[in-house]
Amino acid sequence: MKKNRTKSSPSKGVFPSWRSASTTQSRLPQVLLDTRQALRELVLVNGMKVFAELLEEDRTALCGPRHQPDADRRAFRHGHDEGSLVFGGRKVRLRKPRVRSVDGEEIELSTWERMSAEDPLRDRIVEQTILGVSSRGYERSLEPLPAEVRSHTTKRSSVCRRFVARTTAQVQTFLSRPLGDLDLPVILIDGTGVGDHVLIVAMGIDATGHKHILGVAVGTTESEQAIRSLFRNLIDRGLVVERARLFVIDGGKGLKKAIRITFGDWALIQRCQVHKLRNVAEHLPKHRQAWVKATMRKAWRAGTVAKARQRLSHLAEQLDAEHPDAAASVREGLEDTLTLLRLGVGGALHQTLCSTNPIENLQGAIKRIVRNVKRWRGGSMALRWCATALVEAEKRFRRLRGHREMPQLVAALEAIVSKNSLDTKEKVA
């Protein structure tokens, strides 16, 4: 006999429909969100209760137990007052127990005194600003508080005042650090525009390849006077003048002149090859730029100074007829682009120091941090923001690429400077 098999629909109680499962999944994130918020409020409220108990314990230690007469009592309870404490990047208002001595003087509770410092708030504001939070958006970046907890100092004006106070002190400390203990055979200098001001930054590299921000000067251009002012500040803080040293610069005439006047024969100058390529390319049509750049790079990779000079001079002669400005640009400062080759420095260290790229990375950090500033109110504001960015960038410094070749560079610097000094004495004699 053939069995009759019929299909029956599954029971709704055993297999819920896809619609009910979908509804449950859609509600789940909201449930988790409500749970997290309730947990945060629970921890916060209980933490406030524990803090209030600690304050009451301090008051009991000073005044003794309640409702127990004491002839030797030195202080007594004096009700409550409203005070402010730093919490979560803001100040919150709390009830503060009061204690007075028998002479009528107010006594601060030790727990309240430890918790009432403003420095954590200023540090939080500076950290938020460095990360890109604007003063107007600071309040929104903080965790919400329960309705019964009142807060303040999160508005734009309060945030700005605390940022200025904290960074002003930071800049003064940063720009007054002593330099006498640093052995700096290499100094890189470059400028960047901030509003109507030019910030000139000096970065030193010690004999082990570690980088150090030395100082910052504010001017309207990279003028000789602004750079000499920067050098005077560095020397006053202990920078040694009479030391064989390599300066890596972008080629500004005022900068080169200031180096020669301040450091004399102790300084050798390496012209940034990247800037030189850009300067030459500005005088050429697009279809000639790639060829000229490749020729110049090939010349700089020549084994000797004589070969490099010959190839660059030949390139200038080729450009004389059709592009005389480009030819003049190739000849201008030609010897300064060959300094590292003259020192015999090669490998990774040569690739690092043949341009101002190590210090130009700092300019990117400055631009990133000051991007929210819409209006610059003077050079002091520009200096404060720039120094704040440099302090942050210095925390992430790595050793110079090619630092293992630094002893070779130091020895070559001292040898060339000694030779130049002897040549000068012979000419005078």
ABEGO torsion letter per residue (X at the ends): XBBBBBBBBBBAAABBBAAAAAAAAAAAAAAAAAAAAAAAAAAAAAAAAAAAAAAAAAAAAAAEBBGBBBAABABBBAEBBBBBBBBGGBBBBBBBBBBBBAAGBBBBBAAAAAAABAAAAAAAAAAAAAAGBBAAAAAAABBBBBAABBBBGABAAAAAAAAAAAAAAAAAAAAABBAAABBBABBBBBBBBBEABBBBBBBBBBAAGBBBBABBBBBABBBAAAAAAAAAAAAAAGBBABBBBBBBBAGBAAAAAAAAAAAEAABBBBBBAAAAAAAAAAABBAAAAAAAAAAAAAAAABABAAAAAAAAAAAAAAAAAABAAAAAAAABGAAAAAAAAAAGBBEAAAAAAABAAAAAAAAAAAAAAAAABABBBEAAAAAAAAAAAAAAAAAABBBBBGAAAAAAAAAAAAAAAAAAAAAAAAAAX
